[in-house]
Amino acid sequence: MYNWRFSFWYTLCMKGGTKNESGEGIKRRIAANLLVLVSFILVSFGGLPARGQGAKILINPNAGSFSVESTFDVSIFVDTGGDTVNAVDVQVKFPPDKLQVINPSAGTSFISLWLQQPTFSNKDGTISFVGGVPEKGINTSAGLVSTITFRARAPGRAVMEISEKSAVLAADGKGTNILGSIGKANFTIVSKTPGGPEVFSTTHPDQDQWYNNNNVTVAWDDEEGVSGYSYILSRNPAEIPDNINDSEQSSINFTDLKDGVLYLHIKQQRAGLYGDTTHYQIKIDTEPPAQFKPKVELLTAQIARQAVVEFFTTDALSGINRYEVAVFDRTKESGEAPFFVEATSPYRVPDIIPGARLSLIVRAFDNAGNARDGTIGINNLNLFVSLLRDNWIGLVIALVILAFLTWHLRTAHHRRKSR
């Protein structure tokens, strides 16, 4: 004990000067720091009794609950009780089976001169801080000695306390130990918080997919040791359910849900603790796309000699996925359903036999599988187009003859006027 006290005195007295310091300056510094040496020697040999008994060494926080494998910080403070002190010896005890020191010092402290770096033992459950404030000392109600980072190792009660061997030495020239109160902290280490359950759905298996089914079945893995589940269905993607069990079963059914995006939030309870929350997204769209009517472009049909149909619609929730088109002859009652092919707008109608009574159906699908039909009759248009296509030579000859007759009549008319 005496050897480290002497080393500390030597450190205080001989370090901190400058190369050009005068002999008188060295004497003053040694005299000032000699007071600290006397303080340590007296305390070491159980010398002078405590004077004020007003200083305190405190632990902050002094209570808390932490899960296994989590980390937390504990700070050690000195309250000098209104006195000026120039040295402290802080010894901390903790249960090594429950706690483990990760970092004994955060690098911030009112101690300006250390006898040695803070030491700790995770085997014995001890931490030691020995240092001082030379010359003038310090008077403070909350002097930070150090901040220690712990890891929780095992569940149970963990009591951390300041050892009675600790000391706070007054800067009174006598080294009076004025430590009158030592702190204690009671921590509760609980089992590691369980993770969120693995959620799946047989009716809505893909969270990014829209479905036109508003009856939902959701299930989750039934893990060993789980005593219950707390859940809530909402439109808030980040909601957290309360800590009250809603079910002990591993599945649930929801019926007649409204369209839109919903979220199942669920957490499980194990060993009295609720774990993380799992968020499962459900997309429902039971409404078909908006009503629409296909449109035939007559001018385009005449120029291209083929019927061209344009169509467009929208969907409020899931959006339009695709269009399918079917053309059928209403004069033929085959009893067969129209044959649809996927198409885009504008759609060119295939060649049709003249005289046929035709209908064209455009079927719009949204991303949930809902469909809406738009229908238009195109038989007259196709007959006109067919006549243009099949008899174009005769029509050209007729137009030439018509043009010649018109010219001949106009010429004859002018001749009569000129006479």
VEXDREN-2710 file (C-alpha; in Angstrom, 1 decimal):
% VEXDREN-2710
k/r/px/py/pz
1/MET/0.0/0.0/0.0
2/TYR/2.7/2.5/1.0
3/ASN/4.7/1.9/-2.2
4/TRP/1.9/3.0/-4.6
5/ARG/1.2/6.0/-2.3
6/PHE/4.8/7.1/-2.6
7/SER/4.8/6.6/-6.3
8/PHE/1.7/8.7/-6.6
9/TRP/3.3/11.4/-4.5
10/TYR/6.4/11.3/-6.7
11/THR/4.2/11.6/-9.8
12/LEU/2.4/14.6/-8.4
13/CYS/5.6/16.3/-7.2
14/MET/8.0/15.6/-10.1
15/LYS/5.8/15.7/-13.2
16/GLY/4.2/18.8/-14.7
17/GLY/7.1/21.2/-14.4
18/THR/9.0/22.8/-17.2
19/LYS/12.6/22.6/-18.2
20/ASN/13.2/26.2/-17.3
21/GLU/11.3/26.1/-14.0
22/SER/13.3/27.9/-11.3
23/GLY/14.3/26.2/-8.1
24/GLU/11.9/28.3/-6.1
25/GLY/9.0/27.1/-8.4
26/ILE/10.0/23.5/-7.9
27/LYS/10.0/24.0/-4.2
28/ARG/6.5/25.5/-4.2
29/ARG/5.1/22.7/-6.4
30/ILE/6.7/20.0/-4.2
31/ALA/5.3/21.7/-1.1
32/ALA/1.8/21.9/-2.6
33/ASN/1.8/18.3/-3.8
34/LEU/3.4/17.1/-0.6
35/LEU/0.1/17.8/1.1
36/VAL/-1.4/15.1/-1.2
37/LEU/1.3/12.7/-0.2
38/VAL/0.6/13.3/3.5
39/SER/-3.1/12.6/2.8
40/PHE/-2.4/9.3/1.3
41/ILE/0.1/8.2/3.9
42/LEU/-2.2/9.1/6.8
43/VAL/-5.1/7.2/5.2
44/SER/-2.9/4.2/4.3
45/PHE/-1.9/3.7/7.9
46/GLY/-5.3/4.5/9.3
47/GLY/-4.1/7.8/10.8
48/LEU/-6.3/10.8/11.3
49/PRO/-10.0/10.2/11.7
50/ALA/-12.5/11.5/9.2
51/ARG/-13.3/15.2/9.7
52/GLY/-16.5/16.2/7.9
53/GLN/-17.9/12.8/6.8
54/GLY/-19.7/14.8/4.1
55/ALA/-18.3/13.5/0.8
56/LYS/-20.2/10.9/-1.3
57/ILE/-19.3/8.5/-4.0
58/LEU/-22.4/7.8/-6.1
59/ILE/-23.4/5.4/-8.9
60/ASN/-25.7/6.7/-11.7
61/PRO/-28.0/5.2/-12.7
62/ASN/-28.6/3.3/-9.4
63/ALA/-31.3/1.0/-10.8
64/GLY/-32.5/-0.4/-14.2
65/SER/-33.5/-3.4/-16.1
66/PHE/-31.4/-4.8/-19.0
67/SER/-31.6/-7.8/-21.2
68/VAL/-28.9/-10.4/-21.5
69/GLU/-26.2/-9.5/-24.1
70/SER/-27.2/-5.8/-24.0
71/THR/-24.7/-3.1/-23.0
72/PHE/-25.2/-0.1/-20.7
73/ASP/-23.2/2.7/-19.1
74/VAL/-22.7/3.4/-15.4
75/SER/-21.1/6.6/-14.2
76/ILE/-19.2/7.2/-10.9
77/PHE/-19.6/10.6/-9.4
78/VAL/-18.0/12.3/-6.4
79/ASP/-19.8/14.9/-4.3
80/THR/-17.3/16.6/-2.0
81/GLY/-20.0/17.8/0.3
82/GLY/-18.8/21.4/0.1
83/ASP/-15.2/20.6/1.0
84/THR/-12.2/20.9/-1.4
85/VAL/-10.5/17.6/-2.1
86/ASN/-7.3/16.7/-4.0
87/ALA/-7.3/12.9/-4.2
88/VAL/-9.8/10.0/-4.5
89/ASP/-9.5/6.3/-4.3
90/VAL/-12.6/4.7/-5.8
91/GLN/-13.1/0.9/-5.6
92/VAL/-16.1/-0.6/-7.3
93/LYS/-17.5/-4.1/-6.8
94/PHE/-19.9/-5.9/-9.1
95/PRO/-21.1/-9.5/-9.6
96/PRO/-18.9/-11.0/-12.4
97/ASP/-21.4/-13.8/-13.1
98/LYS/-24.0/-11.2/-14.0
99/LEU/-22.0/-8.3/-15.5
100/GLN/-18.8/-7.9/-17.6
101/VAL/-16.8/-4.7/-18.0
102/ILE/-16.3/-3.8/-21.7
103/ASN/-14.7/-0.4/-21.2
104/PRO/-13.7/0.9/-17.7
105/SER/-13.2/4.5/-18.8
106/ALA/-15.0/6.8/-21.3
107/GLY/-12.1/9.3/-21.3
108/THR/-13.9/12.0/-19.3
109/SER/-13.0/12.7/-15.7
110/PHE/-12.3/15.5/-13.2
111/ILE/-9.1/13.6/-12.2
112/SER/-6.2/15.3/-13.9
113/LEU/-3.4/13.1/-12.6
114/TRP/-3.6/9.3/-12.4
115/LEU/-1.5/7.1/-10.3
116/GLN/-2.2/4.4/-12.9
117/GLN/-4.7/3.7/-15.6
118/PRO/-8.1/2.5/-14.3
119/THR/-7.9/-1.3/-13.7
120/PHE/-10.6/-3.9/-13.6
121/SER/-11.0/-7.6/-13.2
122/ASN/-14.0/-9.5/-14.8
123/LYS/-12.9/-12.5/-12.8
124/ASP/-13.0/-10.9/-9.4
125/GLY/-15.6/-8.2/-10.2
126/THR/-13.6/-5.2/-9.3
127/ILE/-12.7/-1.8/-10.8
128/SER/-10.2/0.6/-9.3
129/PHE/-9.7/4.4/-9.9
130/VAL/-6.9/6.2/-8.1
131/GLY/-6.0/9.8/-8.9
132/GLY/-5.9/13.3/-7.8
133/VAL/-6.3/17.0/-8.5
134/PRO/-2.9/18.6/-7.5
135/GLU/-2.4/22.0/-5.9
136/LYS/-5.8/23.8/-5.5
137/GLY/-7.9/20.6/-5.5
138/ILE/-11.6/20.6/-6.4
139/ASN/-15.0/21.4/-4.8
140/THR/-17.9/19.9/-6.7
141/SER/-21.3/18.3/-6.2
142/ALA/-21.0/16.0/-9.3
143/GLY/-17.4/15.3/-10.2
144/LEU/-17.3/12.6/-12.8
145/VAL/-14.7/10.0/-12.0
146/SER/-15.4/7.8/-15.0
147/THR/-18.1/6.1/-17.1
148/ILE/-18.0/2.3/-17.3
149/THR/-19.6/0.3/-20.1
150/PHE/-21.0/-3.1/-18.9
151/ARG/-22.4/-6.1/-20.8
152/ALA/-25.2/-8.1/-19.1
153/ARG/-24.1/-11.7/-19.0
154/ALA/-26.9/-13.7/-17.3
155/PRO/-30.4/-13.1/-15.9
156/GLY/-30.8/-12.3/-12.2
157/ARG/-30.1/-9.5/-9.7
158/ALA/-26.9/-7.6/-10.1
159/VAL/-25.8/-5.4/-7.1
160/MET/-23.0/-2.9/-7.8
161/GLU/-21.5/-1.0/-4.9
162/ILE/-18.7/1.3/-3.9
163/SER/-16.2/-0.6/-1.6
164/GLU/-15.7/0.7/2.0
165/LYS/-12.0/0.8/1.2
166/SER/-12.6/3.8/-1.0
167/ALA/-11.5/7.3/0.1
168/VAL/-12.0/11.0/-0.7
169/LEU/-9.1/13.0/0.7
170/ALA/-9.6/16.6/1.8
171/ALA/-7.1/19.3/0.7
172/ASP/-6.5/20.3/4.3
173/GLY/-2.8/19.5/4.7
174/LYS/-3.8/16.4/6.8
175/GLY/-5.2/14.1/4.2
176/THR/-8.5/13.8/6.0
177/ASN/-10.7/11.1/4.6
178/ILE/-14.1/12.9/4.4
179/LEU/-16.0/10.1/2.6
180/GLY/-19.2/9.7/4.5
181/SER/-21.6/7.9/2.1
182/ILE/-21.1/5.3/-0.6
183/GLY/-23.5/4.5/-3.4
184/LYS/-25.1/1.2/-4.4
185/ALA/-27.0/0.2/-7.5
186/ASN/-29.5/-2.6/-8.1
187/PHE/-29.9/-3.8/-11.6
188/THR/-32.1/-6.5/-12.9
189/ILE/-30.8/-8.6/-15.8
190/VAL/-33.6/-10.3/-17.7
191/SER/-33.5/-13.0/-20.4
192/LYS/-32.8/-11.8/-23.9
193/THR/-35.8/-10.3/-25.5
194/PRO/-37.4/-12.7/-28.0
195/GLY/-37.4/-11.8/-31.7
196/GLY/-40.6/-11.3/-33.6
197/PRO/-42.4/-14.4/-34.9
198/GLU/-42.1/-15.5/-38.5
199/VAL/-45.4/-14.6/-40.1
200/PHE/-46.9/-16.0/-43.3
201/SER/-50.2/-16.1/-45.0
202/THR/-52.0/-18.8/-47.1
203/THR/-54.4/-16.3/-48.7
204/HIS/-52.0/-13.4/-49.2
205/PRO/-48.5/-15.0/-49.4
206/ASP/-46.7/-12.2/-51.1
207/GLN/-46.5/-8.9/-49.2
208/ASP/-45.8/-6.9/-52.4
209/GLN/-48.7/-8.4/-54.3
210/TRP/-52.3/-7.1/-54.5
211/TYR/-55.1/-9.6/-54.0
212/ASN/-58.9/-9.3/-54.7
213/ASN/-59.7/-11.4/-51.6
214/ASN/-60.8/-9.5/-48.5
215/ASN/-60.8/-12.6/-46.3
216/VAL/-57.3/-13.0/-44.9
217/THR/-55.7/-15.9/-43.0
218/VAL/-52.4/-15.1/-41.3
219/ALA/-50.3/-17.6/-39.3
220/TRP/-46.9/-17.7/-37.6
221/ASP/-44.4/-20.2/-36.3
222/ASP/-45.3/-21.6/-32.9
223/GLU/-41.9/-21.4/-31.1
224/GLU/-41.1/-23.3/-27.9
225/GLY/-41.6/-21.4/-24.7
226/VAL/-43.9/-18.8/-26.1
227/SER/-46.9/-18.2/-23.8
228/GLY/-48.9/-15.8/-26.0
229/TYR/-49.1/-13.2/-28.7
230/SER/-50.2/-9.6/-28.8
231/TYR/-51.2/-8.2/-32.2
232/ILE/-53.1/-5.4/-34.0
233/LEU/-54.3/-4.9/-37.6
234/SER/-54.0/-1.3/-38.7
235/ARG/-53.1/1.0/-41.6
236/ASN/-50.1/2.4/-39.8
237/PRO/-46.9/0.6/-41.0
238/ALA/-45.0/1.2/-37.8
239/GLU/-47.6/0.6/-35.0
240/ILE/-46.5/-1.5/-32.0
241/PRO/-49.1/-3.7/-30.2
242/ASP/-49.6/-3.4/-26.4
243/ASN/-48.2/-5.9/-23.9
244/ILE/-51.4/-7.8/-23.4
245/ASN/-51.9/-11.2/-24.9
246/ASP/-54.6/-11.4/-27.6
247/SER/-54.2/-15.1/-28.5
248/GLU/-52.4/-18.2/-27.6
249/GLN/-53.0/-19.7/-31.1
250/SER/-50.6/-19.5/-34.0
251/SER/-53.1/-18.2/-36.6
252/ILE/-56.0/-15.8/-37.1
253/ASN/-58.7/-15.1/-39.7
254/PHE/-59.9/-11.7/-40.8
255/THR/-63.1/-11.4/-42.8
256/ASP/-64.7/-8.6/-45.0
257/LEU/-61.7/-6.3/-44.7
258/LYS/-61.9/-3.0/-46.5
259/ASP/-59.7/-2.3/-49.6
260/GLY/-56.3/-0.8/-49.2
261/VAL/-53.0/-1.6/-47.6
262/LEU/-53.1/-3.0/-44.1
263/TYR/-50.5/-4.3/-41.7
264/LEU/-50.5/-7.0/-39.1
265/HIS/-48.3/-6.1/-36.1
266/ILE/-47.5/-9.0/-33.8
267/LYS/-45.1/-9.8/-31.0
268/GLN/-44.7/-12.8/-28.8
269/GLN/-44.2/-13.3/-25.1
270/ARG/-41.6/-15.7/-23.6
271/ALA/-40.6/-16.0/-20.0
272/GLY/-42.7/-13.0/-19.2
273/LEU/-41.1/-10.7/-21.7
274/TYR/-42.5/-9.4/-25.0
275/GLY/-40.1/-9.4/-27.9
276/ASP/-39.7/-7.5/-31.1
277/THR/-42.6/-6.7/-33.4
278/THR/-43.1/-8.3/-36.8
279/HIS/-44.9/-6.2/-39.4
280/TYR/-46.7/-8.1/-42.2
281/GLN/-48.2/-6.2/-45.1
282/ILE/-51.5/-7.1/-46.7
283/LYS/-52.8/-5.5/-50.0
284/ILE/-56.5/-5.8/-50.9
285/ASP/-58.2/-4.5/-54.0
286/THR/-61.7/-5.9/-54.8
287/GLU/-62.9/-3.1/-57.1
288/PRO/-62.5/-3.5/-60.9
289/PRO/-60.9/-0.7/-63.1
290/ALA/-63.0/2.3/-64.0
291/GLN/-65.7/2.0/-66.6
292/PHE/-64.6/2.9/-70.2
293/LYS/-65.7/2.5/-73.8
294/PRO/-63.4/1.7/-76.7
295/LYS/-63.2/4.2/-79.6
296/VAL/-62.8/3.5/-83.3
297/GLU/-60.8/6.1/-85.3
298/LEU/-62.7/6.3/-88.6
299/LEU/-60.1/8.5/-90.4
300/THR/-57.3/6.2/-89.5
301/ALA/-59.3/3.2/-90.6
302/GLN/-60.0/4.8/-94.0
303/ILE/-56.3/5.8/-94.5
304/ALA/-54.9/2.4/-93.3
305/ARG/-57.8/0.4/-94.8
306/GLN/-58.2/-1.4/-91.5
307/ALA/-60.2/-0.7/-88.4
308/VAL/-58.2/0.7/-85.5
309/VAL/-59.6/0.7/-81.9
310/GLU/-58.2/2.8/-79.0
311/PHE/-58.9/2.2/-75.3
312/PHE/-57.8/3.4/-71.9
313/THR/-58.9/3.2/-68.3
314/THR/-57.5/3.5/-64.7
315/ASP/-57.6/1.7/-61.4
316/ALA/-57.8/3.5/-58.0
317/LEU/-55.7/1.1/-55.9
318/SER/-53.5/-1.6/-57.6
319/GLY/-53.2/0.0/-61.0
320/ILE/-53.8/-1.4/-64.5
321/ASN/-51.9/-4.6/-65.3
322/ARG/-52.9/-5.4/-68.9
323/TYR/-55.6/-5.4/-71.6
324/GLU/-57.1/-8.3/-73.5
325/VAL/-59.1/-8.1/-76.7
326/ALA/-61.6/-10.4/-78.4
327/VAL/-63.5/-9.9/-81.7
328/PHE/-66.5/-12.2/-82.5
329/ASP/-69.3/-12.4/-85.1
330/ARG/-72.7/-11.9/-83.5
331/THR/-74.4/-13.7/-86.4
332/LYS/-72.7/-17.0/-85.4
333/GLU/-74.1/-18.7/-82.4
334/SER/-71.3/-21.2/-81.7
335/GLY/-71.9/-21.3/-78.0
336/GLU/-68.2/-20.8/-77.5
337/ALA/-66.8/-18.0/-75.4
338/PRO/-64.9/-15.3/-77.2
339/PHE/-61.1/-15.9/-77.6
340/PHE/-59.1/-13.1/-75.9
341/VAL/-55.6/-12.1/-76.8
342/GLU/-53.4/-9.6/-74.9
343/ALA/-53.2/-6.3/-76.7
344/THR/-52.2/-2.7/-76.4
345/SER/-53.9/0.5/-77.6
346/PRO/-54.3/1.2/-80.5
347/TYR/-55.4/-2.2/-81.6
348/ARG/-55.7/-3.1/-85.3
349/VAL/-58.7/-5.4/-86.0
350/PRO/-57.9/-8.5/-88.1
351/ASP/-59.5/-8.9/-91.6
352/ILE/-63.2/-9.6/-91.4
353/ILE/-65.5/-11.2/-93.9
354/PRO/-67.8/-8.4/-95.4
355/GLY/-71.3/-8.4/-94.0
356/ALA/-70.4/-9.9/-90.7
357/ARG/-72.0/-8.4/-87.6
358/LEU/-69.0/-7.9/-85.3
359/SER/-68.3/-6.9/-81.7
360/LEU/-65.0/-6.1/-80.1
361/ILE/-64.5/-6.5/-76.3
362/VAL/-61.6/-4.9/-74.5
363/ARG/-61.1/-6.4/-71.0
364/ALA/-59.0/-4.4/-68.6
365/PHE/-57.3/-6.2/-65.7
366/ASP/-55.9/-4.5/-62.6
367/ASN/-52.9/-5.9/-60.5
368/ALA/-55.2/-7.7/-58.1
369/GLY/-56.9/-9.7/-60.9
370/ASN/-60.2/-7.7/-61.1
371/ALA/-61.5/-7.1/-64.7
372/ARG/-63.7/-4.5/-66.5
373/ASP/-65.1/-4.9/-70.0
374/GLY/-65.6/-2.3/-72.7
375/THR/-67.5/-3.2/-75.9
376/ILE/-68.0/-1.7/-79.3
377/GLY/-69.7/-2.8/-82.5
378/ILE/-67.4/-2.7/-85.6
379/ASN/-69.3/-4.6/-88.3
380/ASN/-70.4/-1.6/-90.5
381/LEU/-66.9/-0.1/-90.4
382/ASN/-65.3/-3.4/-91.4
383/LEU/-67.8/-3.8/-94.3
384/PHE/-66.8/-0.3/-95.6
385/VAL/-63.1/-1.1/-95.2
386/SER/-63.6/-4.4/-97.0
387/LEU/-65.3/-2.7/-99.9
388/LEU/-62.5/-0.3/-100.2
389/ARG/-59.9/-3.0/-100.1
390/ASP/-61.6/-5.6/-102.4
391/ASN/-62.8/-3.2/-105.2
392/TRP/-60.2/-0.5/-105.3
393/ILE/-59.5/-1.0/-109.0
394/GLY/-63.1/-0.6/-110.0
395/LEU/-63.4/2.4/-107.7
396/VAL/-60.4/4.0/-109.3
397/ILE/-61.8/3.5/-112.8
398/ALA/-65.2/4.9/-111.7
399/LEU/-63.4/8.0/-110.3
400/VAL/-61.5/8.5/-113.5
401/ILE/-64.7/8.3/-115.6
402/LEU/-66.5/10.7/-113.2
403/ALA/-63.6/13.1/-113.5
404/PHE/-63.7/12.9/-117.3
405/LEU/-67.4/13.4/-117.5
406/THR/-67.1/16.4/-115.2
407/TRP/-64.4/17.9/-117.4
408/HIS/-66.4/17.2/-120.6
409/LEU/-69.5/18.9/-119.3
410/ARG/-67.7/22.0/-118.1
411/THR/-65.9/22.3/-121.5
412/ALA/-69.2/22.0/-123.4
413/HIS/-70.8/24.6/-121.2
414/HIS/-68.0/27.1/-121.9
415/ARG/-68.3/26.6/-125.7
416/ARG/-72.0/27.4/-125.7
417/LYS/-71.4/30.6/-123.8
418/SER/-68.7/31.7/-126.2
419/ARG/-71.1/31.5/-129.2
END
